[in-house]
Every structure is written in C-alpha cells, then in structure tokens.
C-alpha cells in the first residue's frame, strides 16, 4: 500500500513487512531480552518488536513480572492521581469514535463560563485533587487558546480551604509554535495529545472532516510543542481502531523521532481502549477490539521498553482491570472522573465516552492503599524545574524514586488530614508509617518525619 506520507516518520511498509514475515521469538531469546530490561536502561525498539510477537502464556507471565519489577525499581510503590476537567465539548471535528464529533445531535453542546470552570475546580479541590487534566474540544472560535489560558489562570488562582490545584496538564487541539509558547507561559505542566491511530488508512477513515483529519499536521504536533518550549509532552493511542502491534511499533518510531530531534521522549504515554460513546457505532463495535490479555501485554511491554515514562490509565477501565494494571507498570491514574463539561457539579449526560470505574476518589484511594501503593498528588518535579531532560536524567537511572516516594507520602498525608474518610485515614496512616521506614537514607527519612509533623500541625505544600 502506498500513501503520500512523504513528511511522515512512521514507516508503514517496514511495520507491515515485519508483522507479515517474522516468526515469534523462542523462550530463551525472550528471557535474554527481559534480563537486559532488568538493567533499567530500556530495551531497543527491535527487542520490543520481538516481545510484541509473544503469545505463549508462560512467557507472557515472565513479561508481566519483569514490568512489575521495573516499575517498582524506578517509581517505587506510588501511584499518582489526577482528574480530568472538561471545559468544552464544542468541536469542529468528525471523529467517528467520539461523542463530541460535530454531527452528533444526541448530546448537549456546552462551553463553560469562567465562573463555571471555577466551580468545577472547587469541587475537585474539595475532594482532595491537586492535579488536573484540562480537556477541551476543538472549538469553532478564533479565541479558543485565549479561553483555555483564561481557564488555567482562573483555576490556579482558586483556593478552597487547604485545597488548590498545583499542576494543570492540558489536552487540547494542536497549536502552532507561537501558541505553544503562550501555553507554556501560562504555567502548564504536560501537554497531552493522542494520535489515536498511527495507521494512515485507518486514521483517514476515522477522521472524516475537520482540522484533525490532517494526519501529518496532527502527527507533528509534538515537534511544534517542543519548539515552543514545552518540555513535557504526553502521547497516546486509542486501542481498538487498528492492530495493537502495528500501533506500538509506530509509537516507538514516534518516540525515536522525538529523541533524535529534541533529545527527550514523551513524559507520559496513555493507553485508553475504545469505550462506548453516545451516537457512535464504531465505539460499540471496535474494528480491532483489544482483549484484557492483550491490554495487559501492551502495558507491560511499554513499561519494559520506556521505563522512565509515566503510563496513564483512565477510568475507562473497570476496577478489576485497574488493579491488574498497577502491577504491570501503570504509574498514573485518574479517579472520580467525569468526561463532560460541568460533570462534577451537575448530573447531566453528554460524556465523551462511557466510564468503567464510577467510584468516588476516597474509595479509589482506599483500594490503592489496600494493594500496598502510596496514592500521590505530588507536583514537586514540575515546581522545582525537574521537567523535560532534567526529569529524564533522574528517571532513566532509577533515581527519581528517591523523590517520588517521600513527596508522595507528604501529599498523601495532606489528603488524609484534610479529605479522607475515617476508614481510609486509618489504613493510610499505617501505610505511611510502613513506607517511611523504606525511604533510603537516614537523613531523608528523618526529614520526611519532620515534614509529616509539620503537616499534622497545619502546614501544607511541603516537598523535597
């Protein structure tokens, strides 16, 4: 198949040829790759391609165990929590899998006023959230970026008791370089954008109209983001649109392109599977539905391949799958989410997609604690300038754990003091006590104990 992708760095023909003509690896080859992976330096993309072909159940289990080892060695037993805040579902695009697509008459269109944005943020703050992902459809007006920046400013300036949003990541439509400069100046953390599918024919089929229908422009968004000064970017695939093996191989080509041209890869990778969306037949019957087994394989292989990268799992997945994913390398999760503008303050339909986990944040946190993980609301890396290459320099050798665990404990202590139910607080305090003992180095352990005491006495926003 020929495409006019002259400016694309996704080599479709190479991937086709590999998947068609390559046999699965023998067990010993896989074990050699996994041994290499345990050195925590990542594996080559060619080695990843070999792992993608593994179907043997026993070997898959070894892949899962290796992913769990790597995640714990690099990030420790912590899970970062956040919530999406949808500010608009007005969109010019015609994406067949999405409820927000412009022709869909089954949902109410809405763009929140700044006062409504503030009210949604206040609700999230009152539940204990410190990190949010601001999400907006690709609206019709020329002032969309101004609107997003105004939303960011309003959220950052809002306080509710001890509550505040300390980091806003954004998932909005592609911008030109100057737009990204303005977005950077507004104080965002990570800029997130999903390619959805790297497979060109599928991309064209699924994005039939609107600005998003331009494959190359969408694909090169992260180039413009880096050129505009954004040093943390998040990428993602909507699994179910095309063969997951092709998608992962193409994602690796994207990562290689970013590393070769800008010196760093993505800060995060999101792994959403298609879920039903109002008015979307494609979302109900995905053309390449990903099974739970293959989904776990995807997460584990990504953790092994790019061990320094945060892997994000949303509330699309049900609680059981989320628990499984924690062991495979997921390091960030959303909790208590709503996917429609005004969804936290109102019980109105019109979500972008169906959710699999409807539990309130306190219940999610208690579950995370019972599994032995520290729920973290940490934003210290961003606020101390440990972003982009500086973050990668700590993450790649596994040194970031020395920051993640102490700061995760401190932010979790804030949550327990200000927002937790009695049952969650009881479980959480025992977990903190256990994890403080596991902090490497007596000096750092003692510092964390002092900081915990200061939090108990009413001080907030302390970090290492």
Residue, then its C-alpha position, 0 to 999 in steps of 0.5 A: x500500500x502506498x500513501x503520500x506520507x512523504x513528511x511522515x516518520x512512521x514507516x508503514x511498509x517496514x511495520x507491515x513487512x515485519x508483522x507479515x514475515x517474522x516468526x515469534x521469538x523462542x523462550x530463551x531469546x525472550x528471557x535474554x531480552x527481559x534480563x537486559x530490561x532488568x538493567x533499567x536502561x530500556x530495551x531497543x525498539x527491535x527487542x520490543x518488536x520481538x516481545x510484541x510477537x509473544x503469545x505463549x502464556x508462560x512467557x507472557x507471565x515472565x513479561x508481566x513480572x519483569x514490568x512489575x519489577x521495573x516499575x517498582x525499581x524506578x517509581x517505587x510503590x506510588x501511584x499518582x492521581x489526577x482528574x480530568x476537567x472538561x471545559x468544552x465539548x464544542x468541536x469542529x471535528x468528525x471523529x467517528x469514535x467520539x461523542x463530541x464529533x460535530x454531527x452528533x445531535x444526541x448530546x448537549x453542546x456546552x462551553x463553560x463560563x469562567x465562573x463555571x470552570x471555577x466551580x468545577x475546580x472547587x469541587x475537585x479541590x474539595x475532594x482532595x485533587x491537586x492535579x488536573x487534566x484540562x480537556x477541551x474540544x476543538x472549538x469553532x472560535x478564533x479565541x479558543x487558546x485565549x479561553x483555555x489560558x483564561x481557564x488555567x489562570x482562573x483555576x490556579x488562582x482558586x483556593x478552597x480551604x487547604x485545597x488548590x490545584x498545583x499542576x494543570x496538564x492540558x489536552x487540547x487541539x494542536x497549536x502552532x509554535x507561537x501558541x505553544x509558547x503562550x501555553x507554556x507561559x501560562x504555567x502548564x505542566x504536560x501537554x497531552x495529545x493522542x494520535x489515536x491511530x498511527x495507521x494512515x488508512x485507518x486514521x483517514x477513515x476515522x477522521x472524516x472532516x475537520x482540522x484533525x483529519x490532517x494526519x501529518x499536521x496532527x502527527x507533528x504536533x509534538x515537534x511544534x510543542x517542543x519548539x515552543x518550549x514545552x518540555x513535557x509532552x504526553x502521547x497516546x493511542x486509542x486501542x481498538x481502531x487498528x492492530x495493537x502491534x502495528x500501533x506500538x511499533x509506530x509509537x516507538x518510531x514516534x518516540x525515536x523521532x522525538x529523541x533524535x530531534x529534541x533529545x527527550x521522549x514523551x513524559x507520559x504515554x496513555x493507553x485508553x481502549x475504545x469505550x462506548x460513546x453516545x451516537x457512535x457505532x464504531x465505539x460499540x463495535x471496535x474494528x480491532x477490539x483489544x482483549x484484557x490479555x492483550x491490554x495487559x501485554x501492551x502495558x507491560x511491554x511499554x513499561x519494559x521498553x520506556x521505563x522512565x515514562x509515566x503510563x496513564x490509565x483512565x477510568x475507562x477501565x473497570x476496577x478489576x482491570x485497574x488493579x491488574x494494571x498497577x502491577x504491570x507498570x501503570x504509574x498514573x491514574x485518574x479517579x472520580x472522573x467525569x468526561x463532560x463539561x460541568x460533570x462534577x457539579x451537575x448530573x447531566x449526560x453528554x460524556x465523551x465516552x462511557x466510564x468503567x470505574x464510577x467510584x468516588x476518589x476516597x474509595x479509589x484511594x482506599x483500594x490503592x492503599x489496600x494493594x500496598x501503593x502510596x496514592x500521590x498528588x505530588x507536583x514537586x518535579x514540575x515546581x522545582x524545574x525537574x521537567x523535560x531532560x532534567x526529569x529524564x536524567x533522574x528517571x532513566x537511572x532509577x533515581x527519581x524514586x528517591x523523590x517520588x516516594x517521600x513527596x508522595x507520602x507528604x501529599x498523601x498525608x495532606x489528603x488524609x488530614x484534610x479529605x479522607x474518610x475515617x476508614x481510609x485515614x486509618x489504613x493510610x496512616x499505617x501505610x505511611x508509617x510502613x513506607x517511611x521506614x523504606x525511604x533510603x537514607x537516614x537523613x531523608x527519612x528523618x526529614x520526611x518525619x519532620x515534614x509529616x509533623x509539620x503537616x499534622x500541625x497545619x502546614x501544607x505544600x511541603x516537598x523535597 
